[in-house]
Amino acid sequence: MKMTYQTERLELKILDDTACARVLQFYLDNREMIEQYETDRPPQFYTEKFQKMLLQGEYNLAVKQKSLRFWVQERERPEQVIGTVSFHNIKYGFFQCCELGYKFDRRFWGRGYARESILRGIQVVFEELKLHRIEACVLPGNTASRKLLLNLGFEFEGIKKQSVMLHGKWRDHELYALLSEEPSIRSDSDTSSRILRC
């Protein structure tokens, strides 16, 4: 597995701690939007020191292929982080599965960047890590994420009742999954122009 992958327009990279300022800026620029969907963060989260620590941990997990967080940049502007795609809770053995997470700078919505980068990440997970199943959880009402997952070939499997504590309240999540043998994803990038048998 490599630490950097490209699509026609984007670069997906597992960053080291030297990128802490760029990652922090991404979180600051999108703080209000991101915090709607994620668990409460400690105040020190929004500091370079904390982001440096997180990046060190993420890099080490990626080396061990236990968790992958790709930071997304436009190939023409690699100095700015515009999003992140992660494959976490990776399980091998009898499970061969992981969970998908993603978030993108709102200023870059509507360009197909999320689909393009997630699709590249799926290729890595299925073809290089040889996993069998990817799961994704979505808050009910998050129609943009639901539409994106369905477009990528994920199938709705049900509701995970009160699965996450968000801002002091237990929240249900919709569960979607994609299996490695699903021939339903078409790549729009230069990595493949065929129907992917992921």
Buried (B, 14 or more C-beta within 10 A) or exposed (E): EEBEBBBEBBBBBBBBBEBBEBBBBBBEBBEEEBBEBEEEEEEEEEEEEBBBBBBEEBBEBBEEEBBBBBBBBBEEEEEBBBBBBBBBBBBEEEEBBBBBBBBBBEEBEEBBBBBBBBBBBBBBBBEEBEBBBBBBBBBEEBEEBBEBBEBBBBEEEEEBEEBBEBEEEEBBBBBBBBBBEBEBBBBBBEBBEEEBEB
